[in-house]
Each structure stands twice: as structure tokens, then as C-alpha cells.
Amino acid sequence: MIIEIVSDTVCPWCFIGKRRLERAIAEQPPQEELQIGWRPFQLNPDMPPGGMDRKQYLEWKFGGPEGAKQVYDAITAAGQTVGIAFDFGKIPQTPNTINSHRLIRRAAEAGKQDQVVEALFRTYFLEGGDIEGTESLVAIAAEAGMDGPDLGAWLESEAEAETVRAEDAMARQIGIQGVPFFIIDRKYAISGAQEPAVFHKAFEMAAQDPGEPEGAPEGPAQA
């Protein structure tokens, strides 16, 4: 079974969705060998390099701190149900996420995608750390067990940036408007950070379908 997760590294619901998927797999493992891959989506594709002051971002996105509080109170409560202690007050800057997505893509070559995604989420949402700058991303990669003497130079380049943008564009073209978005065997889709029972249903549907995964995730059925 192949599970492709379309997400953004500044999406708190994506962190929650990761935990709920992990719980679903622990409760009811898929019957077939499982492969999980992460695909990029930018919630703020026009965010300038270097990002934006968090207060300015909240003003722009939610009309100010009061509007943001209602949204983030619900996220904080949901996070507590899956063991995530969000600390939004620690976040000084909302970054451009292209570099973090480039790192996730590079991590696939080392078989460390999940570990890198986890480290990015923890750095940003629990510690208020930087997930855009080269030095910070190299440290995050090392924390995830992904080493490489050329990683810093690679991040300083534009390698894979256009590929990430193209994948983001493809996600929008096939109708993905928000994340997280889970694609099971490129046939069944789960939109949002759903509860484990929803994943269980999708696993069962995939197990009952003997066909091979489609070549592209266009038009997957909703689980």
C-alpha cells in the first residue's frame, strides 16, 4: 500500500494528521507492505524569502490576534488529543516553506522523509525554531539521522525548487485546496486530519481492490 501525504510544514493540522495516521496504522496495520511519501503544498505560496513577522502574518491571514486565537484554540485542543503540545507563542516568524520541502524531497533519497518531517514539525510548532534557513535545516536533517557534507551547499542552491513548485501546482490542478490530504494507492483520498476510523475504512477499501496503484493521483475516490 502506498500512502502519499500532501502537506505543508507550517500546517498544524498536518502535524495532527500525521499523528492520527500513525495511530490508525498502529491500531489496524494495512494488510500489504506500506510505503509512505510526503508531497509539497504551500499554504502561502507568495510568502517572500525570509518569511514574515508572525504578528503581521496573523493580521494578514486572520484579521489580527483575536481572529487567530479562535482558530488556534481549536488547533491546540485537537493537538492535545494526540499528544502535541503546540506552542504558537514561541513562533516569531512565518517562513517561506520551499526550502523545507526541498529538504523533505532530498530526504527521500536517504529513506529519512518521515524523520525529517517529524523534526521540522517539532522544531517549528514546539520550539518556535527556524525551518527556512540553511544552518537550521542542516541541523534538523542531522537530528533526523540524515547526514551529508554537501547538504548545506545543496540547500544554498536552487536544486529541486522548481520540482517542488511543479508538485505544488499539480496538487492544485487535481483539486487539492487544503492540507493535509492523504492519497491511498492513488485511488482513495482522505481530506483533512481525520480520525483513525476514517483511515481504517480507506485501508479496507484498498485491500479489497486488487488493482495496482494508478500512475497518477488524479481524481481519487473519497474514503
C-alpha positions in Angstrom: 0.0 0.0 0.0 1.2 3.5 -0.9 0.2 6.5 1.2 1.1 9.9 -0.2 0.6 12.8 2.2 0.2 16.2 0.7 1.1 18.8 3.4 2.9 22.0 4.3 5.5 22.3 7.1 3.7 25.3 8.7 0.3 23.5 8.7 -0.6 22.5 12.3 -3.4 20.3 11.1 -0.8 18.4 9.0 1.1 17.6 12.3 -2.2 16.4 13.8 -3.0 14.4 10.7 0.4 12.7 10.9 -0.3 11.6 14.5 -3.8 10.3 13.6 -2.4 8.4 10.7 0.3 6.9 12.9 -2.4 5.9 15.4 -4.5 4.3 12.7 -1.6 2.3 11.4 -0.8 1.1 15.0 -4.4 0.1 15.6 -5.0 -1.5 12.3 -1.9 -2.0 10.1 -2.5 -2.2 6.3 -2.5 -5.8 5.1 0.1 -5.0 2.4 3.7 -3.6 2.7 3.3 0.1 3.5 5.2 2.9 1.7 4.6 6.5 2.9 5.7 9.5 0.9 5.4 13.2 1.6 4.5 15.7 -1.2 4.6 19.5 -1.1 1.9 22.1 -0.8 2.4 25.7 0.2 -0.3 27.3 2.2 1.3 30.7 1.5 2.9 30.3 -2.0 3.5 34.1 -2.2 5.4 34.3 1.1 8.7 36.2 0.4 12.0 34.5 1.1 12.8 35.1 4.8 9.2 34.9 5.7 7.1 37.4 7.6 6.8 38.6 11.1 4.3 36.4 12.9 2.2 39.3 14.1 2.0 40.7 10.6 1.1 37.3 9.3 -1.8 36.9 11.8 -3.1 40.3 10.9 -3.0 39.4 7.2 -4.4 35.9 7.5 -6.9 36.2 10.3 -7.5 39.9 10.7 -5.5 40.1 13.9 -4.7 38.2 17.1 -8.3 37.8 18.2 -9.4 36.1 15.0 -6.3 33.9 15.1 -7.0 33.0 18.8 -10.3 31.3 17.9 -8.6 29.2 15.2 -5.5 28.3 17.2 -7.5 27.5 20.4 -9.3 24.7 18.4 -6.0 23.5 17.0 -4.4 23.5 20.4 -7.3 21.4 21.8 -7.0 18.9 18.9 -3.3 18.7 19.4 -3.7 17.7 23.0 -5.8 14.7 22.0 -2.8 13.3 20.0 0.0 14.4 22.4 1.1 17.5 20.6 1.8 20.5 22.9 1.6 23.3 20.3 3.4 26.5 21.5 2.4 29.1 18.9 3.6 31.9 21.1 7.2 30.8 20.5 6.9 31.3 16.8 8.4 34.7 15.8 8.3 34.3 12.1 6.1 32.6 9.5 8.6 31.3 6.9 8.5 30.6 3.2 8.4 26.8 3.1 10.1 26.0 -0.2 13.4 25.1 1.4 11.8 22.8 4.0 10.0 21.0 1.1 13.3 20.7 -0.8 14.8 19.1 2.3 11.9 16.6 2.5 12.4 15.7 -1.1 16.1 15.2 -0.6 15.4 13.1 2.5 13.5 10.6 0.3 16.9 9.6 -1.2 18.2 8.7 2.3 15.0 6.9 3.4 14.5 9.6 6.0 11.4 11.5 4.9 9.2 10.7 7.9 12.0 11.5 10.3 12.7 14.9 8.6 9.0 15.8 8.5 8.7 15.0 12.2 11.8 17.1 13.0 10.5 20.0 11.0 7.1 19.9 12.7 8.7 19.6 16.2 11.2 22.4 15.5 8.5 24.8 14.3 5.5 24.1 16.4 7.0 23.1 19.7 10.2 25.1 19.8 9.4 28.1 17.5 12.6 27.3 15.5 13.6 28.3 12.0 12.7 25.9 9.3 13.8 28.0 6.3 17.5 28.9 6.8 20.3 26.6 5.7 22.0 26.3 9.1 18.8 25.3 10.8 17.8 22.9 8.1 21.2 21.2 8.2 20.7 20.8 12.0 17.2 19.4 11.5 18.5 16.9 8.9 21.2 15.8 11.3 18.6 15.3 14.1 16.7 13.1 11.8 19.7 11.0 11.1 20.3 12.4 7.6 23.9 13.4 7.1 25.8 14.7 4.1 28.8 17.0 3.8 27.3 18.7 0.8 23.8 19.3 2.2 24.5 22.9 3.2 25.7 23.8 -0.3 22.8 21.9 -1.8 20.3 23.9 0.2 22.1 27.2 -0.8 21.5 26.3 -4.4 18.1 26.2 -6.1 18.2 22.4 -6.6 14.7 20.8 -6.8 13.0 24.2 -6.1 11.2 24.1 -9.5 10.2 20.5 -8.9 8.7 21.4 -5.6 6.7 24.2 -7.2 5.6 21.9 -10.0 4.3 19.3 -7.5 2.5 22.1 -5.6 0.9 23.2 -8.8 -0.1 19.6 -9.7 -1.8 19.2 -6.3 -3.9 22.2 -7.0 -4.7 21.1 -10.6 -6.1 17.8 -9.3 -8.4 19.7 -6.9 -6.5 19.7 -3.6 -7.4 23.0 -1.9 -6.2 22.4 1.6 -4.0 20.1 3.6 -3.3 17.5 4.9 -4.6 15.4 2.1 -3.9 11.7 2.0 -3.9 9.6 -1.2 -4.2 5.8 -0.7 -2.8 3.7 -3.5 -3.5 6.7 -5.8 -7.2 5.7 -5.8 -8.7 6.8 -2.4 -8.4 10.1 -0.8 -8.8 11.5 2.7 -9.1 15.2 3.1 -8.1 16.7 6.4 -6.8 15.4 9.7 -9.4 12.8 10.1 -9.8 10.3 13.0 -8.2 6.9 12.7 -11.5 5.2 11.8 -11.6 7.1 8.5 -8.1 5.7 7.7 -9.2 2.2 8.6 -12.1 2.5 6.1 -9.6 3.6 3.4 -7.3 0.7 4.2 -10.1 -1.7 3.9 -11.2 -0.3 0.6 -7.7 -0.5 -0.8 -7.3 -4.1 0.5 -10.5 -5.1 -1.3 -9.3 -3.5 -4.6 -6.8 -5.9 -6.3 -5.7 -3.4 -8.9 -2.3 -1.8 -9.0 -1.9 1.8 -7.9 -2.7 4.2 -10.6 0.2 6.1 -12.3 -1.0 9.5 -11.1 -3.3 10.5 -8.2 -5.9 12.2 -10.4 -9.4 12.0 -9.2 -9.1 9.7 -6.3 -12.3 8.5 -4.6 -13.1 9.9 -1.2 -12.9 7.4 1.7 
